Amino acid sequence: MDENLTVRRAPKYGVFLALGAALGIVAAMILTFSFSGTLDESPNTGLVYDQGQVFGFLLLICVPVGLALLGGLALVLDRTVGRRTRAVRVDHSVDAHDLDES
């Protein structure tokens, strides 16, 4: 039995989101260690933050930004690449073994 199907390519959103999170982690690490000066008192809170705390704060900002950027890129790619579809002809066969299981 022959059937006509439409095939379209779509990006894998999980991969894009994982890469966005990894990009955010790397950006937070770079920002943390590039500005590692003396531990001065914060002008806003009056507290002293060590590098681990600064890294954690930057993770809270950089990871969602990376997720949003690469998630948005995946959506744009899905809209542009997803428009191109192609029709394929497939042959569908049923085995006797498949009939016995159902």
N, C-alpha and C positions, 0 to 999 in steps of 0.2 A: 504494500500500500504506500503510494507516494504522497508526500505532503509538501506544501510550500511554507517556509518559515521566514521570518524577518530576523536578521542578526544585526545587533548593534553593539559597538564597543562602549564600555563604560569604565571609568577609573575605579580603582579599589579604594574606597574612602578610608578604610582602616589603615592602609599603608600611608596615605597622605596625613592622617591625623597623628599616627605614630611618629612620622618624620617631623611634623610640626612640633610635637612635644619634645622630641630630641633636639630640635633646633632651639627651642626655648630654653632648655637646660644648658646647652652650650653657650647661648647668649648670656644667660645669668652667670655662668661660671666666668666668662670673659669679663663681664662688667664687674664682678666681685673682685677679681684679682688684678684688674687693670687700675683700679683706684684704691689700692691697699696702702693708704697713708697711715699716719699715726691715728690711734684711737682717740679722737676728740669727742667732746660732748656734743650731742645733737642740739642744734639751735631751736628746734621745734619742741622736743620732749624733755630735754635736759638729761637724757640718759646716754650711756656709752654702749654701743652695739659692737659685738665682735664679728669676725668675718663669717662665721656660720650663720648668725642671725641675718646678716646682710644678704647672704646667699639665699636663705629661706624667703626673705621678703622679695627679692628679685625673681625667685621662682614663681611666686604668687602672681607676678605681673607678666613675666616673659613666656611662661608655658601657655596661658590662655591666648596671648597674642600670637604665638606660633601656631596653636591649634586653629585660630580664626583665619590666619593668613593662608595656611596650606589647605584648610577646609574650603575656604573661598576659592582657592585655585582649583581644587577638585571639582567644585560646582561649575566654575567657568569652563573647565575642560569637558565636563559632562555635557554642558549645553552646546559647545562648539563641535566636539568630536561626536557626540551622540546624535547629531542630526544626520550624519552619514550612515544610512542603513543599507543593507543589501539583502536581496531575496535569495534564498538557497533552497534547493530541492533535496529533501531527505527521504530515505526509504525506511519505513517502519516495519519491523518484523516481530512476530510473536513466537516465542519458543514454547514447546509443549511443557517444558519444566516451569515456565512462568505461569502457565494456566493452572498447574497442579497446586501451586502455593496460594493462590487466591481463592 
